[in-house]
Amino acid sequence: MIHPSYGIGVLRALIRGAAADLGPPATSFTILLDENAAPTTQTSIEEALGDLEISIHTHLWKACESKKTLHEADSLAREIVQQGVDRQSVLIAVGGGVTTDMGGFLASTLLRGIRWGAIPTTLLAMADAALGGKTAVNLPEGKNLVGTFHQPLFVICDVDTLGTLPAREMNSGLGEVVKTAFLSGEESFRQLEESNPAELRQPGDSLLAAVSNAGRTKMQIVEEDPKEHGIRKLLNLGHTFGHALETAAGHGTLAHGEAVALGLRCAVRMATDMDIAENGVAVRLRSLCTKLGFASEYPGTLPGIQELCTLLSRDKKAQAGSLDLILPVEPGRCLLLRGVETQAAAEVIHKEL
């Protein structure tokens, strides 16, 4: 496994450091750049890489969940091939989770795999999506159903780039921050409980600490289990429920972090119903989600049990119609529950939401 460098600091300096530490020198750089991230990153990135006197090809695209498709991947791959790419080229994905998912997917499939790095510019991507080497595109049937594991050479985070992020996108990222803080343990979870929500929504020490903890926690888990055969499954806390709800709502209706927050509520509901977690844990988890501004109800009419069963059965971890669910026990401790019937999971969603 490649052990990616994970840097938090000033963008230009970190890029220079990462580019100098690639191993075999790059023959060219292909930059997949979200249009929304261009104003705060493009000049710094191109100037930092320009010092190397290597060809740079920048592909601006309007990233959104509805464009994270095989059709869009085909279009981008053709553009990249036409501009010139070889096995010593390096692709750099700059933007939110949609861009890092797409960039990693392209890097893993172009020429059967080229090197890549990620420069996440949303809180969601810094805290989760850009880390760990999971790459994917969506199908109409569900999220991230076609993808690969392809570790980036580097992940570079500059929290100052979050200063212009829309409020809803910042809040979405906090859903993953809550999940990772719970996985990290009591100290991290309590620190998040005691934080000022306003300070988590703007560059500063509180946001830097949250991003650093999320990155450190996830990278420790990924290094131990890069392809999700064991402990990495813990990172799916809240996601089996959340992905079903996100797909049901339709792309853009329910942001990923919002869906994860609802998924955490469902997971802790199942855990308390089964006496796996004490009610006090559920109170803390729900209270933190509420404090950070997450809704406690599904937006609109909740799908029926049968529709939810169908959506849950498409989860990537589902086997023979049953689910592997991560349930919270207490901060720093979760339980993998195997063989959960989709009917039982769907009923929990209806009880909680």
C-alpha positions as CSV (number, residue, x, y, z in Angstrom):
1,M,0.0,0.0,0.0
2,I,1.1,3.6,-0.7
3,H,1.2,5.6,2.5
4,P,0.0,9.0,1.4
5,S,1.5,12.2,2.9
6,Y,-1.3,14.1,4.7
7,G,-0.5,17.8,5.0
8,I,-2.4,20.7,6.7
9,G,-1.0,24.2,6.2
10,V,-0.3,26.7,3.5
11,L,-1.3,25.5,0.1
12,R,1.6,26.7,-2.1
13,A,4.3,25.4,0.3
14,L,2.6,22.0,0.7
15,I,2.3,21.6,-3.1
16,R,6.0,22.3,-3.6
17,G,6.9,19.8,-0.9
18,A,4.6,17.1,-2.3
19,A,5.8,17.6,-5.9
20,A,9.4,17.3,-4.8
21,D,8.7,14.0,-3.1
22,L,6.9,12.1,-5.8
23,G,9.5,9.4,-6.3
24,P,10.0,9.1,-10.1
25,P,9.6,12.6,-11.5
26,A,6.3,13.5,-13.1
27,T,6.3,13.9,-16.9
28,S,3.2,16.1,-16.7
29,F,0.5,17.2,-14.3
30,T,-3.2,16.9,-15.1
31,I,-5.3,19.1,-12.8
32,L,-9.0,18.3,-12.4
33,L,-10.2,21.5,-10.9
34,D,-13.7,22.2,-9.7
35,E,-14.8,25.6,-11.0
36,N,-16.0,26.6,-7.5
37,A,-12.5,26.0,-6.1
38,A,-10.6,27.8,-8.9
39,P,-10.7,31.4,-7.5
40,T,-9.0,30.3,-4.2
41,T,-6.6,27.6,-5.5
42,Q,-5.8,27.7,-9.3
43,T,-3.1,30.4,-9.2
44,S,-1.3,29.0,-6.2
45,I,-1.3,25.5,-7.6
46,E,-0.2,26.4,-11.1
47,E,2.6,28.7,-9.9
48,A,3.9,26.1,-7.4
49,L,4.0,23.4,-10.1
50,G,5.3,25.9,-12.7
51,D,8.6,26.0,-10.8
52,L,9.2,22.4,-12.0
53,E,9.0,23.4,-15.7
54,I,6.8,20.4,-16.5
55,S,3.6,20.5,-18.7
56,I,0.5,21.3,-16.8
57,H,-3.0,20.6,-18.2
58,T,-5.9,22.1,-16.2
59,H,-9.4,20.8,-16.7
60,L,-12.0,23.1,-15.2
61,W,-15.3,21.3,-14.6
62,K,-18.5,22.1,-12.8
63,A,-18.6,19.4,-10.1
64,C,-21.9,18.2,-8.8
65,E,-23.3,14.8,-7.6
66,S,-25.4,14.4,-10.8
67,K,-22.2,14.6,-12.9
68,K,-20.3,11.9,-11.0
69,T,-21.2,9.3,-13.6
70,L,-19.6,6.9,-16.0
71,H,-20.6,9.1,-18.9
72,E,-18.8,12.1,-17.4
73,A,-15.8,10.0,-16.6
74,D,-15.6,8.9,-20.2
75,S,-15.8,12.5,-21.4
76,L,-13.0,13.6,-19.0
77,A,-10.8,10.6,-19.7
78,R,-11.0,11.4,-23.5
79,E,-10.0,15.0,-22.8
80,I,-7.0,14.0,-20.7
81,V,-5.8,11.4,-23.3
82,Q,-6.1,13.9,-26.1
83,Q,-4.0,16.5,-24.2
84,G,-1.4,13.9,-23.5
85,V,-0.9,11.5,-20.5
86,D,1.6,8.7,-19.8
87,R,2.3,6.4,-16.9
88,Q,4.6,8.9,-15.2
89,S,1.9,11.7,-15.4
90,V,0.3,12.7,-12.1
91,L,-3.3,13.7,-11.8
92,I,-4.3,16.2,-9.1
93,A,-7.9,16.5,-8.1
94,V,-8.8,19.9,-6.6
95,G,-12.3,20.4,-5.1
96,G,-14.9,18.7,-3.0
97,G,-15.7,15.0,-2.5
98,V,-17.2,14.7,-6.0
99,T,-14.0,16.0,-7.6
100,T,-11.7,13.8,-5.5
101,D,-13.9,10.8,-6.1
102,M,-13.9,11.4,-9.9
103,G,-10.2,12.3,-10.0
104,G,-9.2,9.2,-8.1
105,F,-11.4,7.1,-10.3
106,L,-9.8,8.5,-13.5
107,A,-6.3,8.1,-12.1
108,S,-7.0,4.4,-11.2
109,T,-8.3,3.6,-14.7
110,L,-6.3,5.7,-17.1
111,L,-3.5,3.6,-18.6
112,R,-4.5,1.0,-15.9
113,G,-3.4,3.4,-13.2
114,I,-1.4,6.6,-12.9
115,R,-0.3,8.5,-9.7
116,W,-2.6,11.1,-8.2
117,G,-3.0,13.5,-5.4
118,A,-5.9,15.3,-3.8
119,I,-6.3,18.9,-2.7
120,P,-9.7,18.9,-1.0
121,T,-11.4,22.3,-0.7
122,T,-14.5,21.4,1.2
123,L,-14.8,20.4,4.8
124,L,-16.5,17.1,3.8
125,A,-13.6,16.2,1.5
126,M,-10.9,17.3,4.1
127,A,-12.6,15.3,6.8
128,D,-13.5,12.2,4.8
129,A,-14.0,12.0,1.1
130,A,-10.4,12.7,-0.1
131,L,-8.8,10.4,2.4
132,G,-8.3,6.7,2.1
133,G,-8.1,5.9,-1.6
134,K,-11.8,5.1,-2.2
135,T,-12.8,6.3,-5.7
136,A,-16.1,5.9,-7.3
137,V,-18.9,7.1,-9.6
138,N,-22.6,6.8,-9.2
139,L,-25.3,4.8,-11.1
140,P,-29.0,5.7,-11.2
141,E,-29.5,2.8,-8.8
142,G,-27.3,4.3,-6.1
143,K,-24.2,6.1,-4.9
144,N,-20.6,5.0,-5.5
145,L,-21.6,1.6,-7.1
146,V,-18.7,1.6,-9.6
147,G,-15.3,2.4,-8.1
148,T,-11.8,1.3,-7.1
149,F,-9.3,1.5,-4.3
150,H,-6.4,3.7,-5.4
151,Q,-4.4,5.5,-2.8
152,P,-3.3,9.1,-3.5
153,L,0.4,10.0,-3.1
154,F,-0.6,13.0,-1.1
155,V,-3.6,14.9,0.4
156,I,-3.1,18.6,1.0
157,C,-5.5,20.6,3.2
158,D,-5.5,24.4,3.6
159,V,-8.4,25.3,5.8
160,D,-8.2,28.9,4.6
161,T,-9.7,27.7,1.4
162,L,-12.9,27.0,3.3
163,G,-13.5,30.6,4.1
164,T,-15.7,31.1,1.0
165,L,-17.6,27.8,1.2
166,P,-21.4,28.1,1.3
167,A,-22.9,27.5,4.7
168,R,-24.7,24.4,3.7
169,E,-21.5,22.8,2.4
170,M,-19.7,23.6,5.6
171,N,-22.5,22.0,7.6
172,S,-22.4,18.9,5.4
173,G,-18.8,18.4,6.3
174,L,-19.6,18.5,10.0
175,G,-21.6,15.3,9.6
176,E,-18.4,13.4,8.8
177,V,-16.6,15.3,11.6
178,V,-19.2,14.1,14.1
179,K,-18.8,10.5,12.9
180,T,-15.0,10.6,13.1
181,A,-15.0,12.2,16.5
182,F,-17.2,9.4,17.8
183,L,-14.9,6.8,16.4
184,S,-11.8,8.6,17.7
185,G,-12.9,8.3,21.4
186,E,-14.2,10.2,24.4
187,E,-11.7,13.0,24.3
188,S,-12.3,14.0,20.7
189,F,-16.1,13.6,21.0
190,R,-16.3,15.7,24.2
191,Q,-14.1,18.3,22.6
192,L,-16.6,18.5,19.7
193,E,-19.5,18.7,22.1
194,E,-17.9,21.6,23.9
195,S,-17.0,23.5,20.7
196,N,-18.6,26.7,19.5
197,P,-20.5,25.8,16.3
198,A,-19.9,29.2,14.8
199,E,-16.1,28.7,15.2
200,L,-16.3,25.3,13.3
201,R,-17.8,27.2,10.3
202,Q,-14.8,29.5,9.7
203,P,-11.1,29.1,9.4
204,G,-9.4,29.2,12.8
205,D,-8.1,27.0,15.6
206,S,-11.4,25.1,16.2
207,L,-11.8,24.2,12.5
208,L,-8.1,23.3,12.2
209,A,-8.4,20.9,15.2
210,A,-11.5,19.3,13.8
211,V,-10.0,18.7,10.4
212,S,-6.7,17.5,11.9
213,N,-8.5,15.0,14.2
214,A,-10.7,13.7,11.4
215,G,-7.7,13.2,9.1
216,R,-5.5,11.6,11.7
217,T,-8.3,9.2,12.8
218,K,-9.2,8.1,9.3
219,M,-5.6,7.7,8.1
220,Q,-4.8,5.5,11.1
221,I,-7.7,3.2,10.3
222,V,-7.0,3.1,6.6
223,E,-3.3,2.3,7.1
224,E,-4.3,-0.7,9.2
225,D,-7.0,-1.9,6.7
226,P,-6.6,-0.2,3.2
227,K,-9.3,-2.3,1.4
228,E,-12.0,-2.5,4.1
229,H,-11.7,-6.1,5.1
230,G,-11.8,-5.4,8.8
231,I,-11.5,-2.3,11.0
232,R,-12.1,0.1,8.1
233,K,-15.7,-0.9,8.1
234,L,-16.1,1.3,11.2
235,L,-15.9,4.3,8.9
236,N,-19.3,3.3,7.6
237,L,-20.9,4.4,10.8
238,G,-24.2,6.1,9.8
239,H,-23.5,5.5,6.1
240,T,-25.7,2.5,5.3
241,F,-28.7,4.3,6.5
242,G,-27.5,7.7,5.2
243,H,-26.8,6.5,1.6
244,A,-30.3,5.0,1.3
245,L,-31.8,8.3,2.5
246,E,-29.6,10.3,0.3
247,T,-30.5,8.3,-2.8
248,A,-34.2,8.3,-1.9
249,A,-34.2,12.1,-1.7
250,G,-32.5,12.5,-5.1
251,H,-29.2,14.2,-5.8
252,G,-28.9,17.6,-4.2
253,T,-32.0,17.3,-2.0
254,L,-30.1,15.9,1.0
255,A,-26.4,16.7,1.2
256,H,-24.1,13.8,2.1
257,G,-23.2,15.1,5.5
258,E,-26.9,15.8,6.3
259,A,-27.7,12.2,5.3
260,V,-24.9,10.9,7.5
261,A,-26.2,12.8,10.4
262,L,-29.7,11.2,9.9
263,G,-27.9,7.9,9.5
264,L,-26.2,8.4,12.9
265,R,-29.5,8.9,14.5
266,C,-30.9,5.7,13.0
267,A,-27.8,3.8,14.0
268,V,-27.9,4.9,17.6
269,R,-31.7,4.2,17.6
270,M,-31.1,0.6,16.6
271,A,-28.2,0.3,19.1
272,T,-30.4,1.4,22.0
273,D,-33.4,-0.7,20.9
274,M,-31.1,-3.7,21.0
275,D,-29.5,-2.7,24.3
276,I,-26.1,-2.4,22.6
277,A,-25.8,1.3,23.6
278,E,-27.1,3.1,26.7
279,N,-29.7,5.8,26.2
280,G,-27.2,8.4,27.4
281,V,-25.0,7.8,24.3
282,A,-28.0,8.3,22.1
283,V,-28.9,11.5,23.9
284,R,-25.3,12.8,23.4
285,L,-25.1,11.9,19.7
286,R,-28.5,13.3,18.9
287,S,-27.8,16.5,20.9
288,L,-24.5,17.1,19.1
289,C,-26.2,16.7,15.7
290,T,-28.9,19.2,16.7
291,K,-26.3,21.6,18.2
292,L,-24.5,21.6,14.8
293,G,-27.7,22.4,13.0
294,F,-28.7,19.0,11.5
295,A,-32.4,18.2,11.1
296,S,-33.9,15.4,13.0
297,E,-36.4,14.5,10.3
298,Y,-36.3,13.4,6.7
299,P,-37.0,16.3,4.2
300,G,-40.3,15.5,2.7
301,T,-42.3,12.3,2.7
302,L,-40.3,9.3,4.0
303,P,-40.2,6.4,1.6
304,G,-42.2,3.3,2.4
305,I,-40.7,0.3,4.0
306,Q,-40.4,-1.7,0.8
307,E,-38.7,1.2,-1.1
308,L,-36.2,1.6,1.8
309,C,-35.6,-2.2,1.7
310,T,-34.7,-1.9,-2.0
311,L,-32.4,1.0,-1.4
312,L,-30.7,-0.6,1.6
313,S,-30.2,-3.9,-0.4
314,R,-28.0,-1.9,-2.9
315,D,-25.5,-1.0,-0.2
316,K,-22.1,-2.1,-1.3
317,K,-21.7,-4.1,2.0
318,A,-25.0,-6.0,1.5
319,Q,-24.9,-9.7,1.0
320,A,-27.8,-12.0,0.1
321,G,-30.3,-9.4,1.1
322,S,-28.8,-8.7,4.5
323,L,-26.7,-5.9,5.8
324,D,-23.5,-5.4,7.9
325,L,-24.2,-2.5,10.1
326,I,-21.9,-0.5,12.3
327,L,-23.7,0.4,15.5
328,P,-22.3,2.9,18.1
329,V,-21.7,1.6,21.6
330,E,-19.9,4.6,23.2
331,P,-17.3,7.1,22.0
332,G,-14.3,5.1,20.7
333,R,-16.3,1.8,20.5
334,C,-18.6,0.5,17.9
335,L,-20.0,-2.9,17.0
336,L,-20.2,-4.7,13.6
337,L,-23.6,-6.4,13.5
338,R,-23.7,-8.9,10.6
339,G,-26.8,-10.3,8.8
340,V,-29.2,-7.5,9.6
341,E,-32.4,-7.9,7.5
342,T,-33.2,-4.9,5.4
343,Q,-36.7,-4.9,6.8
344,A,-35.4,-4.4,10.3
345,A,-33.2,-1.5,9.2
346,A,-36.0,0.1,7.2
347,E,-38.3,-0.1,10.3
348,V,-35.7,1.6,12.4
349,I,-35.6,4.5,9.9
350,H,-39.4,4.9,10.2
351,K,-39.2,4.8,14.0
352,E,-36.4,7.4,14.2
353,L,-37.4,9.8,11.4
